[in-house]
């Protein structure tokens, strides 16, 4: 993905003209007709024999199969370890050969040899150079799938012109994509070259026929400008899916792409594209998925996007877009996924999105959005994930904040919300209350939701099939705000929660004893608050807990006598009132405690002995208080947070 973007040397496979004929070659050759000077008259007996032969008809003798020889040559050109996977290729060519589909036999006077219609050898770990010469001999081959192997080499211009579907994805192909490649495949409908090591710029004249339905060049090292005309005739194009994501394309998005009005899926994510989103994007009225995330795009989110009224997935995150959202976006009433994260979008929400009642995933983190949450958000009753982290939102959390029926993930961290955590609506979400529907991800302290989008063309070749998979542990993050008051009992009664972060607020009171009912909880962070009282023994008994932070509060009293807390060293740092064992008193002797580490997500101290205090060294409590305040200010700032959504991965 790195390095210079150089133009490859010429590799076109130009035909070599034949040598001029010699004078001897120009002389007429003697034939049997010119040498026979006399002819034999046809006798009645000879004529009768000829009539009998004609009446009997031609002999049905099948000529030898050239496709069988081509397949055997294909196998021979692979590296020897690959031969075992094709051990069924012996005897006469038939459908019993692994991955081979034949054309049905034609009803002809002379039996034709069997011919290969499709070759599907995906995922067999075949290695060696791509056997293009032998494949070119399969004159009637329509479908070729060699994906998920280890084939190497460069793309040729000599594949069968009859190919309709070609999949060479997930191999080790390298070099440039030759300009002659599209012209050599005039019948092509789908082409997948994703996840290889193809590089260099594409020629400005690089263009496919209007028959092409799906084109996927994603996850390579292609660079330079996006060709201005991916298809020769945009007005007559059948192209439904164009995926150039995860490459190194630069420059502006060509206006020619917005002229391909048949497009239903456009994926240009994770490149180096710059400039503004083309105003003509609204011409793509059939568009259902648009992913321009993780580029260098600037300017406003265009109002013309409202013309893409069939949009289901819109991802523009990780760019340099700015300004307020346009009210025209209210027309996107079919939108399910909206990702505008990590831009410079300002203004208030959700007024421009009030009509988007089909929203299921909303990712607006890392912007400059201000104001309060209005009641229009409550109308997103299909909401599964809402992330508004690291903005400038303020006001109180509304009473309906937890009342979404299928809510799985809520992240409001890094804002300026104040007041109490609302004590209501906790029973609404079936997922957060343990009724199923959530899909957890591998364990580990901090949990980042991941969104996977799938796109494929259906069997008719006329419709794009889209879907997404949200993978996140059911969780709530209200950290780094100005919330105060006590932790509601209803919040810790949500039995489906796996992640709960209330750190860096002004919460007070005791830790609710009902916490012990959260049997699936893996991460719990109440640090940097003003919580008091003893540590509930139920915390030590939470067997699924993998990360615990109760540091820098005002907790006091003895530690639970069980060993459950000992696997979280430092989880109680900054709580001077904590003593080491059951029945400990203020006069208890100090153990050899220690302070280790200073980061928010590290657990900062250990305790030793059964009846001693965790020591803070020779510092007085009054001196350390100011230190804790400064540390909390630093560690609870949005800049210190490392909690972002992962980029979308397009999978086919």
ZICORDA-V137286 format. One line per field, one symbol per residue. ss: DSSP state (h for helix, s for strand, l for the rest). burial: + if it has 16 or more other C-alpha atoms within 10 Angstrom, else -. A space follows every 50 residues. Layout:
ss = ???
burial = ???
This chain:
ss = llllllllllllllllllllllhhhhlllllhhhhllllllllhhhhhhh hhhhhhlllllllllhhhhhhhhhhhhllhhhhhhhllllllllllllls sslllllllllllllsssssllllllsssllhhhhhllllllssslllls ssslllllllllllsssllllssssllllhhhhllllllsssllllssss sllllllslllllsssllllssssslllllsllhhhllllsssllllsss slllhhhhhlllllsssllllsssssllhhhhhlllllsssllllssssl llhhhhhlllllsssllllsssssllhhhhhlllllsssllllsssssll hhhlllllllsssllllsssslllhhhhhlllllsssllllsssssllll llllllllsssllllsssslllllllllllllllllllllllllllllls sssssssllllllsssssssslllsssllllsssslllllhhhlllllss sllllsssssllhhhhhlllllsssllllsssslllhhhhllllllsssl lllssssslllllhhhhlllllllllsssllllllllllllllsslllll llllssllllllslllllllhhhhhhhhhhhhhhhllhhhllllllllss sl
burial = ----+--------------------------------------------- ----------------++-++-+++-++---++--+--+---++--+-++ ++---------+++++++++++-+++++++++++++++++++++++++++ ++++++++++++++++++++++++++++++++++++++++++++++++++ +++--+++++++++++++++++++++++++++++--++++++++++++++ ++++-+++++++++++++++++++-+++-+++++++++++++++++++-+ ++-+++++++++++++++++++-+++-+++++++++++++++++++++++ +++++++++++++++++++++++---++-+++++++++++++++-+++-+ ++++++++++++++++++-+++++++++++++++---+--------++++ +-+-+++---+--+-+-+-+++++++++++++++++++++++++++++++ ++++++++++++-+++++++++++++++++++++++++++++--+-++++ ++++++++++---++--++++++++++++++--+-----++-+++----+ ++++++++-+++++++--------------++--++++--+-+++-++-+ --
